[in-house]
Amino acid sequence: MMPGYRYALLWVAVFFVGCSHGGQTKAPVTNDPVMTEVMETDGNPDKEDLAGQGASETGLMADAEREQEADASSDAEESGAGGIEDVYLDDDLDFLEEEYEEEIYTTVSDPLAPWNRMMFNFNDKLYFWFLKPVSSGYVSVVPSPVRSGVSNFFDNLAAPVRMSSSLLQGKGTQAQAEFARFLFNSTFGFFGFGSPADDYPHLSEKDEDLGQALGSYGVGQGWYIVWPFLGPSTVRDTVGTVGDAFMNPVSYLPLGASLGLTGEKKLNEVSYRIGDYETLKDAAIDPYEALRDAYLQHRQTKIEE
């Protein structure tokens, strides 16, 4: 063959080989499953594939909306909880305000604090060094029924104080009950050592004194005062204590007998309260202020009754 003929045959063979390989297009490699599906369909997805993809996107949008609604609901619940907490917070603040008002209501002027603290320390030592050990021995020696009879006796002697205070406050029925109680216990109770009047509720004893009567008339407490042996008081209650002494029959006895009976009364009273003072003192940051506040609140409560 001629060289030109062979050259023409070579070009024809190359043409047919190129056409046979051109019909097989290789898809590019990708990690996206959506793109892979599109490429496998020669880039011409049918209507069902497009509808499926649109449904997937719609589902994702619906999920996003549900998440937003859930977040909004959660925020609303938290807001509601905050509203409840605000209510309770307001209640707490109201309680604190009431407590603050009560504290102001029972506060008293204390310009004699140096003297009062000195007398407080004196009475504190008197209690721990004398009254407590003697009262503890008194309890171990004197039976409870005897101590109860002694307490009834002194309560019966204080009946004139309670009657006078009741009359000054306009409590006539209570004053009559105190007078009847005094007569009943003095006769059937063996001079007051027994208290049969306790069996009759209308003859129950009411703790009244002149200091309470003055307070019921609006007399202020005045300065807070701590007296040696006697303990905490105020100017008003000090005046009331002096007035009570004039109505107490013990005050008209000879000095020795009066002091002896007063000491016995104090000793018997302490025998029923051993440990109370220690509890108050141990629980307080400042025992002086704790005792002062407790006394003032107790007196205010008595006046309001």
C-alpha positions in Angstrom: 0.0 0.0 0.0 1.0 3.6 -0.5 2.1 5.5 2.6 -0.8 8.0 2.1 -3.4 5.2 2.1 -2.1 3.9 5.5 -2.2 7.3 6.9 -5.9 7.7 5.9 -6.8 4.4 7.5 -5.1 5.4 10.8 -7.3 8.6 10.9 -10.4 6.5 10.4 -9.5 4.1 13.2 -8.9 7.0 15.6 -12.2 8.6 14.7 -14.3 5.4 15.5 -12.4 4.7 18.8 -13.0 8.3 20.0 -16.7 8.0 19.2 -17.1 4.8 21.1 -15.5 6.3 24.3 -17.4 9.6 24.0 -20.7 7.9 24.8 -19.6 6.8 28.2 -19.6 9.9 30.5 -18.2 9.3 34.0 -20.0 11.1 36.8 -17.9 13.3 39.1 -17.3 12.0 42.7 -19.2 13.8 45.4 -20.2 13.2 49.0 -23.6 15.0 48.8 -26.3 12.4 48.5 -28.7 14.9 46.7 -26.1 15.9 44.2 -25.2 12.2 43.7 -28.8 11.4 42.9 -29.0 14.3 40.5 -25.8 13.3 38.7 -26.9 9.7 38.4 -29.9 10.9 36.5 -27.7 12.9 34.1 -28.7 16.2 35.8 -32.4 15.9 34.8 -34.4 14.9 37.9 -37.9 13.9 37.3 -41.0 15.5 38.9 -41.2 12.9 41.7 -37.7 13.6 42.9 -38.3 17.3 42.9 -41.5 16.8 44.9 -39.7 14.6 47.4 -37.0 17.2 47.8 -39.6 19.9 48.3 -41.4 17.8 50.9 -38.1 17.3 52.8 -37.5 21.0 52.9 -41.1 21.6 54.0 -40.7 19.1 56.8 -37.5 20.8 57.9 -39.3 24.2 58.0 -42.1 22.6 60.0 -39.7 21.2 62.5 -38.0 24.6 62.8 -41.4 26.2 63.4 -42.3 23.6 66.1 -39.0 24.2 67.8 -39.7 28.0 67.8 -43.2 27.4 69.3 -41.7 25.1 71.9 -39.1 27.7 72.8 -41.8 30.4 73.0 -43.9 28.1 75.3 -40.9 27.4 77.4 -40.3 31.2 77.7 -43.9 31.7 78.6 -43.7 29.1 81.3 -40.6 30.6 82.7 -42.3 34.0 82.6 -45.3 32.5 84.4 -43.0 30.9 87.0 -41.3 34.3 87.4 -44.7 35.8 88.0 -45.5 33.3 90.7 -42.1 34.0 92.3 -42.8 37.7 92.1 -46.0 37.0 94.1 -44.2 35.1 96.7 -41.4 37.7 96.7 -44.0 40.4 97.4 -45.5 38.3 100.2 -42.0 37.9 101.7 -41.4 41.6 101.4 -44.8 42.3 103.1 -43.9 39.9 105.9 -40.5 41.6 106.4 -42.3 45.0 106.4 -44.7 43.8 109.0 -41.9 42.4 111.1 -40.0 45.7 110.7 -43.1 47.7 111.8 -43.5 45.4 114.8 -39.9 45.9 115.8 -40.3 49.6 115.6 -43.4 49.3 117.6 -41.6 47.6 120.5 -38.5 49.7 120.4 -37.7 51.8 123.4 -35.2 54.6 124.1 -32.1 53.2 125.8 -29.9 56.2 126.8 -28.9 54.4 130.0 -27.3 51.6 128.1 -23.9 51.8 130.1 -25.7 51.5 133.4 -28.1 48.9 132.1 -25.3 46.7 130.8 -23.5 47.0 134.1 -26.7 45.9 135.9 -27.3 43.2 133.4 -23.9 41.7 134.1 -24.5 42.0 137.8 -27.8 40.1 137.6 -26.2 37.6 135.3 -23.5 36.8 137.9 -26.2 36.8 140.6 -28.1 34.2 138.7 -25.2 31.8 137.9 -23.4 32.2 141.2 -26.3 32.3 143.6 -29.9 31.9 142.3 -29.3 28.9 140.0 -27.3 26.7 142.5 -29.6 27.7 145.4 -32.7 27.0 143.3 -31.4 23.7 142.1 -30.8 22.7 145.8 -34.3 24.0 146.6 -35.8 21.8 143.9 -34.1 18.8 145.2 -35.2 19.4 148.8 -38.7 20.9 148.4 -41.3 18.6 146.8 -43.1 19.8 143.7 -46.6 20.0 145.5 -45.0 22.3 148.2 -43.5 24.5 145.6 -46.8 24.7 143.8 -48.5 25.6 147.1 -46.0 28.4 147.7 -46.6 29.7 144.1 -50.4 29.7 144.7 -49.9 31.5 148.0 -48.0 34.4 146.5 -50.4 34.6 143.5 -53.3 34.8 145.9 -51.6 37.7 147.8 -51.2 39.6 144.6 -55.0 39.5 144.0 -55.5 43.2 145.1 -52.9 44.3 142.4 -54.8 42.5 139.7 -58.2 43.7 140.9 -57.0 47.4 141.0 -55.4 47.1 137.5 -58.5 45.6 136.1 -60.7 48.3 137.6 -58.4 51.0 136.2 -58.8 49.5 132.7 -62.5 49.3 133.0 -62.6 45.5 133.2 -65.3 45.3 135.9 -66.2 41.7 135.2 -62.6 40.6 135.5 -62.1 42.6 138.7 -65.2 40.8 140.2 -63.7 37.4 139.1 -60.4 38.3 140.8 -62.2 39.2 144.0 -64.3 36.0 144.0 -61.2 34.0 143.3 -59.3 35.6 146.2 -62.1 34.8 148.6 -62.5 31.3 147.3 -58.8 30.4 147.5 -58.3 32.1 150.8 -61.0 30.0 152.5 -61.3 26.7 150.6 -57.7 26.8 149.5 -56.3 27.1 153.0 -55.1 30.7 152.8 -54.2 30.4 149.2 -51.9 27.5 149.3 -54.5 25.6 147.3 -56.2 26.9 144.2 -59.6 25.3 143.9 -60.8 28.3 141.8 -58.8 26.9 138.9 -61.7 24.4 138.4 -64.0 27.3 137.4 -63.0 28.9 134.1 -64.9 32.1 134.9 -62.6 32.6 137.9 -59.4 32.2 135.9 -56.5 34.4 136.9 -55.5 37.3 134.6 -52.0 38.8 134.8 -52.6 42.5 135.4 -50.6 45.2 137.0 -50.4 49.0 137.2 -47.8 49.2 134.4 -50.2 47.5 132.0 -53.0 49.9 133.2 -50.9 52.9 132.4 -50.0 51.5 129.0 -53.7 51.0 128.2 -54.1 54.7 128.7 -51.4 55.5 126.2 -48.6 56.2 128.6 -45.3 55.6 126.8 -42.8 53.2 128.1 -40.1 55.8 128.6 -36.5 54.8 129.0 -35.4 51.2 129.4 -34.0 50.5 132.8 -32.3 47.4 134.3 -32.5 47.3 138.1 -30.3 45.2 140.3 -32.1 42.1 141.7 -35.4 43.2 140.0 -34.2 42.9 136.4 -35.5 44.6 133.2 -38.1 47.4 133.4 -39.0 50.8 131.9 -39.8 54.1 133.5 -43.6 53.4 133.1 -43.2 49.9 134.6 -41.0 51.1 137.4 -43.8 53.6 138.4 -46.2 50.7 138.1 -44.1 48.5 140.3 -44.0 51.1 143.0 -47.8 51.5 142.8 -48.2 47.7 143.0 -46.1 47.5 146.1 -48.7 49.7 147.9 -51.4 47.3 147.0 -49.5 44.2 148.0 -50.1 43.0 151.6 -46.5 41.8 151.9 -45.2 45.4 151.8 -47.0 46.1 155.1 -45.2 43.5 157.0 -42.0 44.3 159.0 -39.0 44.8 156.9 -37.3 41.5 157.7 -40.5 39.5 157.1 -41.2 41.4 153.9 -37.7 40.8 152.5 -37.8 37.2 153.6 -41.1 36.5 151.8 -40.0 38.4 148.7 -36.8 36.3 148.6 -38.8 33.1 149.0 -41.1 34.2 146.2 -38.1 34.9 143.8 -36.4 31.6 144.7 -39.6 29.7 144.1 -40.2 31.4 140.8 -36.6 30.6 139.6 -37.0 27.0 140.5 -39.6 26.7 137.8 -37.5 28.4 135.1 -34.0 26.9 135.6 -32.5 26.7 132.1 -34.8 29.3 130.4 -32.3 32.1 130.8 -29.4 30.0 129.6 -31.3 29.0 126.5 -32.0 32.7 125.7 -28.5 33.7 126.4 -26.9 30.9 124.3 -29.1 31.7 121.3 -28.5 35.4 121.3 -25.6 37.3 119.6 -26.0 40.0 122.2 -27.8 38.7 125.3 -28.4 42.1 126.7 -30.3 43.2 123.6 -32.1 39.9 123.3 -33.4 40.1 126.9 -34.4 43.7 126.4 -36.4 43.0 123.2 -38.0 39.9 124.7 -39.1 41.9 127.8 -40.5 44.8 125.7 -42.4 42.5 123.4 -43.8 40.6 126.4 -45.0 43.8 128.0 -46.6 45.1 124.8 -48.4 41.8 124.3 -49.8 42.0 127.9 -51.1 45.5 127.3 -52.8 44.6 124.0 -54.6 41.6 125.6 
